Amino acid sequence: MAVLLGWPAVIASLACASLALLNRRQALGAGVLMAVGAVLATPFCLFESVVLGIPIAGPISVCLYLGGAGALMLRRPRIALLLLVPFLAIAGWLATLVLNHWALLQFAKR
């Protein structure tokens, strides 16, 4: 369960998105790879919408991620990257919170 909701899914999703954005020559393959990344990110996004207390944040993030997959299929990589930004921002913010909390716990042990 932790693999679907946790950081391994986010890392795999970001890897799929990065490969999709780098593989622009094959539009259909890049779009499918980005869509796989969106599917991998869906449980995490739904979980983070509960954590943030904003129930619409997760579904909107996933929809924009899927929109990025569509943009790649239409050979619009800049639009795809812009549609990926909300997911990157929320995941980066949550990662910052987790790492700061972990650092505080390490400091408190001393």
C-alpha positions, 0 to 999 in steps of 0.5 A: 500500500505504501508503494502506491501512496508513497514516494516510490509512486511519485518518483516513478511518475516523475521518471515517466514524465521526464522520459516522456518530455525527453522523448518528443519525437514519438508523440504517441509513445510520449503521451502514453508514457506521460499518461502512465505517470499520471495513473501512477500519481493518482493515489498520491494526489488523492491522498495529498488532497486529504492531507492538504484539506483541499478536496479538489487539489488532487483531482485537478492535479491529476486532470492537468497531468493527463492534459499534459499527456494529451498535449504531448500527443499533439506535439506541444511539450511546453504546454505539457510541462506547464500542465505538469507544474501543479503536480510538481509544486504540490509534491515538492511542497510535501517533500519539503515538509517531510524532509524538514520534519525528519531533520527536526527529529534528527536534531531532537535526538541529539 
